[in-house]
Amino acid sequence: IPPLKVLGVLPSKVPTNPKYLEFTFPQRREVVTNKYNFPVLQSYIGQREILSKTLDKETTVGNLEFPDPRSIFDYEAQNAGDRQALLTAVEEFNFLASEIVHLTND
């Protein structure tokens, strides 16, 4: 079995404040690379309330309730709430998928 290849660290729950993204976030990415010697993916997933709502759904089997999370893509198709936050989250996940495809095809 070949060893696992780490594609990179995925920053998630990243604050979406423009000043943070411009000044602090690049420094944090650099710390991960320098301190832990891991590559950091170009993709990141921002911290948005809308993402936590995709985890709110539950399903009942007998007397037990189980989490029944929804894909952000499915959630986006069913909800018109904060449309811009949804679209941005979907774009981030699409970018992540594209980056992974690119990195695994090298």
N, C-alpha and C positions, 0 to 999 in steps of 0.2 A: 504494500500500500504506500503510495507516495505521501510525503509529509504535507500537512496543510499549508497552504499559502495564505498569508494575511494580506488581503487586498488593501486594507487601511482601516483606520479608526473612523467611524461615522459620528460626527458631532450631532447630538440630538438634544431637544429641549433648549435650543439656542435662543436667547432673548432676541426679539425682532426689532429692538430699538435701533434706529439707523446709526446713532453715535457708537453704540456697542459694536455693531457689525463693522463699522469703518475703522475703529481704533483698537478696541479691546480684543475682539474675536481673532484677528490675525495674530496677535501676541499669544493667545491661548493655543492656537493651532501650532505655533512654533515651539511652545513648551512641550507639547506632546511629542513632536518629532525629535527635539533635542534631548529631552529627559528620558524618554522611553524607547527611542529609536524605532518608532513605528511610523509608517506613512499615514498621513491624514487625507481622507477622501476630499475631493473638491465639493462634493455634495454635503449638504447639512439639512437637518430637519428642524424648523423653527418651533418655538414653544407657542402653541395656539390652543385656546380653549376648545375649538372645534375638533381638534384631534382627540382630546379626551372624551368627547361625546361619542366617538365611534366605539368606545368600550362600554358604554352604558347599557347596552341591550343584554338581556339574559333570556335563557330558555329553561323550561321546566321539564324534567324527565322524572315521572313518578312524583315523589315528594321532594326531590332535590332540584335546586336551581344552579345552573351553570352559566358562566360568562359566555356570551355569544357575540364576540366583537365583529364589527363590519369593516370591510375594506374602505379606505378613504375614497376610493373610486366609486364604490357602491353608494356610500353615504352622500357623496357629491351629487349623484344622480337623483337621490330621493329627497334632498333637503335644499331649500332655497334661503335658509337663514342668512348668515354672513357670507354672501356669495364670494366676495373678494378673498376672504381668509380661506375658504374652501378651494378656490382656484389656485391660490398660491401654494397650499399644501399639496394639492394634486401635482402641480408643476415640480415641486421639490421631490416628490416620490418618482415622478417620471424621469427627472434628471438623475436620480440615484440609480434607477434601473438601467438607464443608458450608460452610466459610468461603469456599472458592474459588468454589463455586456462587453463594453470596450476593454476593460481590464482583463477579462477572462478569455478574450479572443486574441490576446497578444502572444 
